[in-house]
Amino acid sequence: MSLTDEAISRIRALVQSGDLPPGARLPPEHQLAAQLGVSRNPLREAVKALVVARVLDVRRGDGTYVTSLEPRLLLEGLGLAVELLRDDTLLEIVQVRRMLEPAATALAASRISAEQLAEIGEHLAAMRAASDEVEKLNHHDAAFHRAVVRATGNETLSTLLDGISGRTLRMRVWRGTVETGSSHKTIAEHEAIYDALAAGDATLAQAAALVHIGTTETWLRSVLEDVEGSPAGADGDPSPAGTKIADGLWPELGGEETR
């Protein structure tokens, strides 16, 4: 373990033990270095790393503080990490979403308020109005799902699902441009989720969410199977992979998020 890693570990231990609770100000650098038994350079590097991880916050002219340590703050980097995954692990992300989101939707059905249901209904209405406008459809699609998961009252679950949904959202943007009438099918799947939430039926809500995510997973699986079964080009890479994945899916990863 490097000296920097050791310093990181010791600061994390102070945070985890409660010696440095959320909002606490770290001791002056020389004092903290002596307390941790490390020199100042590794300590500075450790602080930088923990700032990036949103564990610490450096306030110019004031000092270094422990952040709120709330799930949305600590886990917000998950979306970026997911976007860096390769296409052969993209299906795994969809599968993780399939495991989490139906259960979250079922929980939302038992906890949702009238105001939250109304917000979800507004996004559904906007999706109907934008059925032929892919970007708007997907914007409200993402907002619909975020509102559903927020209704669970579980911030950690909401943050996790938000982090793994970015790629699938952009994937649906691509899908909407190549599959005739897919927007109407997507809207119908969302209507089924909304109806189950409105009825307060957790079992039906879970089933409706599972069908919706299963449609995405089935589509992605067929795309990847087409790529794997295609003949290789002159450079040894499958030509359709370069066309279908690179031209269809990956540009969305580098562009502006359509959320």
MIDOBA-14468 format. One record per residue (C-alpha): residue in one letter; chain; z negated, y negated, x negated. Coordinates in pm, whole numbers, plus 50000, padded with zeros to 5 digits. Last residue first. Layout:
// residues N
(r A; A; (Z; Y; X))
...
***
This chain:
// residues 259
(r R; A; (51982; 48637; 53232))
(r T; A; (52331; 48629; 53087))
(r E; A; (52217; 48635; 52728))
(r E; A; (52444; 48431; 52507))
(r G; A; (52668; 48634; 52285))
(r G; A; (52601; 48885; 52010))
(r L; A; (52501; 49169; 52234))
(r E; A; (52776; 49089; 52483))
(r P; A; (53029; 49142; 52206))
(r W; A; (52887; 49497; 52168))
(r L; A; (52980; 49633; 52508))
(r G; A; (53350; 49598; 52585))
(r D; A; (53537; 49517; 52266))
(r A; A; (53308; 49715; 52038))
(r I; A; (53226; 49995; 52277))
(r K; A; (53559; 50048; 52451))
(r T; A; (53795; 49952; 52169))
(r G; A; (53623; 50064; 51851))
(r A; A; (53485; 50365; 52027))
(r P; A; (53831; 50427; 52173))
(r S; A; (53968; 50449; 51819))
(r P; A; (53716; 50702; 51693))
(r D; A; (53639; 50598; 51335))
(r G; A; (53813; 50783; 51049))
(r D; A; (53991; 50475; 50921))
(r A; A; (54325; 50591; 51057))
(r G; A; (54181; 50652; 51400))
(r A; A; (53976; 50947; 51517))
(r P; A; (54064; 51129; 51838))
(r S; A; (53836; 51076; 52141))
(r G; A; (53566; 51322; 52249))
(r E; A; (53274; 51120; 52114))
(r V; A; (53403; 50801; 52278))
(r D; A; (53458; 50964; 52615))
(r E; A; (53111; 51120; 52599))
(r L; A; (52963; 50777; 52522))
(r V; A; (53136; 50625; 52823))
(r S; A; (53033; 50911; 53053))
(r R; A; (52668; 50879; 52941))
(r L; A; (52678; 50506; 53005))
(r W; A; (52803; 50552; 53360))
(r T; A; (52548; 50822; 53440))
(r E; A; (52266; 50609; 53299))
(r T; A; (52367; 50308; 53505))
(r T; A; (52383; 50512; 53825))
(r G; A; (52050; 50675; 53739))
(r I; A; (51893; 50330; 53720))
(r H; A; (51982; 50264; 54083))
(r V; A; (51896; 50613; 54206))
(r L; A; (51555; 50595; 54035))
(r A; A; (51486; 50255; 54187))
(r A; A; (51559; 50390; 54536))
(r A; A; (51339; 50695; 54479))
(r Q; A; (51046; 50485; 54358))
(r A; A; (51078; 50251; 54654))
(r L; A; (51093; 50546; 54895))
(r T; A; (50773; 50691; 54754))
(r A; A; (50596; 50354; 54751))
(r D; A; (50681; 50267; 55113))
(r G; A; (50552; 49915; 55176))
(r A; A; (50830; 49871; 55431))
(r A; A; (50945; 49549; 55265))
(r L; A; (50936; 49725; 54928))
(r A; A; (51150; 50009; 55064))
(r D; A; (51397; 49763; 55214))
(r Y; A; (51417; 49573; 54885))
(r I; A; (51492; 49888; 54685))
(r A; A; (51762; 49994; 54931))
(r E; A; (51913; 49645; 54920))
(r H; A; (51919; 49668; 54540))
(r E; A; (52126; 49986; 54557))
(r A; A; (52365; 49822; 54804))
(r I; A; (52404; 49524; 54572))
(r T; A; (52495; 49751; 54282))
(r K; A; (52753; 49932; 54493))
(r H; A; (52907; 49600; 54593))
(r S; A; (52921; 49491; 54229))
(r S; A; (53090; 49816; 54130))
(r G; A; (53393; 49731; 54346))
(r T; A; (53647; 49785; 54075))
(r E; A; (53490; 49908; 53756))
(r V; A; (53603; 49723; 53445))
(r T; A; (53448; 49377; 53467))
(r G; A; (53128; 49493; 53636))
(r R; A; (53068; 49748; 53360))
(r W; A; (53073; 49476; 53099))
(r V; A; (52814; 49274; 53285))
(r R; A; (52624; 49597; 53354))
(r M; A; (52597; 49651; 52981))
(r R; A; (52461; 49301; 52944))
(r L; A; (52181; 49393; 53182))
(r T; A; (52128; 49727; 53015))
(r R; A; (52082; 49548; 52686))
(r G; A; (51824; 49306; 52820))
(r S; A; (51627; 49563; 53016))
(r I; A; (51418; 49704; 52732))
(r G; A; (51212; 49391; 52671))
(r D; A; (51170; 49302; 53038))
(r L; A; (51043; 49652; 53100))
(r L; A; (50781; 49621; 52826))
(r T; A; (50676; 49273; 52935))
(r S; A; (50631; 49373; 53299))
(r L; A; (50435; 49684; 53202))
(r T; A; (50203; 49477; 52986))
(r E; A; (50166; 49210; 53254))
(r N; A; (50059; 49455; 53524))
(r G; A; (50029; 49266; 53854))
(r T; A; (50268; 49517; 54009))
(r A; A; (50453; 49229; 54177))
(r R; A; (50570; 49117; 53833))
(r V; A; (50778; 49437; 53824))
(r V; A; (50968; 49341; 54138))
(r A; A; (51018; 48981; 54026))
(r R; A; (51159; 49096; 53692))
(r H; A; (51393; 49332; 53875))
(r F; A; (51533; 49062; 54104))
(r A; A; (51562; 48813; 53816))
(r A; A; (51773; 49064; 53623))
(r D; A; (52004; 49121; 53921))
(r H; A; (52008; 48747; 53987))
(r H; A; (52163; 48684; 53647))
(r N; A; (52377; 48994; 53684))
(r L; A; (52541; 48871; 54000))
(r K; A; (52582; 48522; 53857))
(r E; A; (52764; 48658; 53553))
(r V; A; (52981; 48899; 53750))
(r E; A; (53104; 48661; 54017))
(r D; A; (53261; 48869; 54295))
(r S; A; (52935; 48967; 54464))
(r A; A; (52793; 48618; 54415))
(r A; A; (52682; 48556; 54773))
(r R; A; (52538; 48907; 54799))
(r M; A; (52357; 48859; 54469))
(r A; A; (52212; 48530; 54590))
(r A; A; (52079; 48706; 54900))
(r L; A; (51914; 48969; 54677))
(r H; A; (51762; 48697; 54461))
(r E; A; (51620; 48530; 54771))
(r G; A; (51484; 48862; 54899))
(r I; A; (51298; 48913; 54573))
(r E; A; (51135; 48572; 54615))
(r A; A; (51044; 48654; 54978))
(r L; A; (50886; 48982; 54869))
(r Q; A; (50674; 48791; 54618))
(r E; A; (50561; 48545; 54884))
(r A; A; (50478; 48822; 55130))
(r S; A; (50269; 48994; 54866))
(r I; A; (50356; 49314; 54681))
(r R; A; (50078; 49558; 54596))
(r S; A; (50175; 49898; 54736))
(r A; A; (50548; 49848; 54696))
(r A; A; (50492; 49709; 54346))
(r L; A; (50335; 50038; 54239))
(r A; A; (50643; 50226; 54356))
(r T; A; (50866; 49980; 54171))
(r A; A; (50663; 50029; 53854))
(r A; A; (50700; 50407; 53883))
(r P; A; (51075; 50365; 53931))
(r E; A; (51083; 50128; 53631))
(r L; A; (50905; 50339; 53371))
(r M; A; (51082; 50672; 53333))
(r R; A; (51431; 50541; 53407))
(r R; A; (51370; 50252; 53165))
(r V; A; (51291; 50504; 52894))
(r Q; A; (51614; 50686; 52980))
(r V; A; (51810; 50361; 52954))
(r I; A; (51660; 50306; 52610))
(r E; A; (51752; 50660; 52507))
(r L; A; (52111; 50595; 52613))
(r L; A; (52121; 50300; 52374))
(r T; A; (52018; 50528; 52088))
(r D; A; (52370; 50640; 51995))
(r D; A; (52497; 50285; 52054))
(r R; A; (52286; 50148; 51770))
(r L; A; (51958; 49963; 51813))
(r L; A; (51947; 49596; 51718))
(r E; A; (51925; 49481; 52079))
(r V; A; (51612; 49690; 52126))
(r A; A; (51438; 49512; 51838))
(r L; A; (51525; 49174; 51987))
(r G; A; (51386; 49277; 52325))
(r L; A; (51067; 49409; 52168))
(r G; A; (50992; 49077; 52000))
(r E; A; (50820; 48954; 52316))
(r L; A; (50554; 49224; 52280))
(r L; A; (50274; 49019; 52125))
(r L; A; (50325; 48711; 52343))
(r R; A; (50389; 48888; 52671))
(r P; A; (50097; 49123; 52603))
(r E; A; (49843; 48843; 52551))
(r L; A; (49697; 48814; 52201))
(r S; A; (49584; 48457; 52286))
(r T; A; (49670; 48359; 51931))
(r V; A; (49430; 48377; 51636))
(r Y; A; (49422; 48039; 51468))
(r T; A; (49530; 47886; 51138))
(r G; A; (49432; 47531; 51051))
(r D; A; (49445; 47178; 51187))
(r G; A; (49686; 46972; 50980))
(r R; A; (49979; 47186; 51082))
(r R; A; (49882; 47450; 51335))
(r V; A; (49949; 47800; 51206))
(r D; A; (49939; 48060; 51484))
(r L; A; (49829; 48416; 51422))
(r V; A; (49899; 48743; 51603))
(r R; A; (50248; 48635; 51705))
(r A; A; (50411; 48904; 51483))
(r V; A; (50588; 48625; 51292))
(r V; A; (50249; 48457; 51243))
(r L; A; (50108; 48790; 51126))
(r A; A; (50376; 48813; 50857))
(r K; A; (50313; 48457; 50739))
(r V; A; (49938; 48520; 50729))
(r A; A; (49993; 48830; 50515))
(r E; A; (50216; 48637; 50276))
(r R; A; (49948; 48371; 50237))
(r L; A; (49682; 48638; 50179))
(r P; A; (49899; 48810; 49917))
(r N; A; (49922; 48476; 49732))
(r R; A; (49554; 48382; 49774))
(r S; A; (49403; 48683; 49601))
(r V; A; (49236; 48964; 49793))
(r G; A; (48876; 49070; 49851))
(r L; A; (48884; 49006; 50224))
(r Q; A; (48589; 48766; 50221))
(r A; A; (48705; 48603; 49898))
(r A; A; (49051; 48544; 50040))
(r L; A; (48898; 48417; 50365))
(r Q; A; (48687; 48160; 50177))
(r H; A; (48975; 48041; 49962))
(r E; A; (49204; 48010; 50264))
(r P; A; (48963; 47825; 50487))
(r P; A; (48813; 48043; 50763))
(r L; A; (49043; 48148; 51047))
(r R; A; (49009; 47964; 51377))
(r A; A; (48935; 48176; 51682))
(r G; A; (49160; 48149; 51988))
(r P; A; (49159; 48522; 52055))
(r P; A; (48864; 48685; 51875))
(r L; A; (48819; 48694; 51495))
(r D; A; (48508; 48908; 51445))
(r G; A; (48625; 49090; 51756))
(r S; A; (48669; 49421; 51578))
(r Q; A; (49044; 49420; 51642))
(r V; A; (49086; 49071; 51497))
(r L; A; (48882; 49146; 51186))
(r A; A; (49069; 49475; 51141))
(r R; A; (49400; 49291; 51175))
(r I; A; (49293; 49059; 50892))
(r R; A; (49210; 49361; 50677))
(r S; A; (49538; 49538; 50749))
(r I; A; (49742; 49228; 50675))
(r A; A; (49559; 49181; 50344))
(r E; A; (49629; 49543; 50251))
(r D; A; (49994; 49502; 50341))
(r T; A; (50009; 49195; 50117))
(r L; A; (49840; 49380; 49830))
(r S; A; (50096; 49658; 49863))
(r M; A; (50000; 50000; 50000))
***
